[in-house]
Amino acid sequence: MKILGIDPGLGIVGYSLIEYNGETPVLLHSGSVQTQKGARESYRLAEIFDDMTSIVEKYKPDCAAVEKLFFFRNRTTVMPVAHARGVILTVLEKHGVPIYEYTPMEVKQVLTGYGRAEKKEVEQMVKLTLGVETLPKLDDTVDSIAIAICHTRSVL
């Protein structure tokens, strides 16, 4: 089963594709969609729509695990992130990709056993789970991998 993990954002959308056969998840691909800071929000959302459409059409995931908006400290970023998330969900729905949603706290709980774990603890568990020494540089991409791994342990 191919799982597309997605960490939504307006500036950066982290994504990853993992293969899961019931044993050890394997990272097939990861990356990010980055939009131009300062561009109109509608333009950035259209970029996300186009890029996510290309990703879904290219990799043909069996399902998607998407970070759910749960709580935001910064009120100025919550709406643009929500808009980006809406665009992403629309792409997935249009392509018939089943969607599963997880809050950051749920991801941390599933991966580390503690819902308020630090980012470094989550990264360490991602490395251990995948059996790798290094991870992508962007936090958003690493978060997308953690979300996909969370799905393997939550539903499957």
Beta strands, then each sheet from edge to edge (+ up, - down):
strand 1: 2-7
strand 2: 12-19
strand 3: 26-34
strand 4: 63-67
strand 5: 99-102
sheet 1: 3+ 2- 1+ 4+ 5+
end
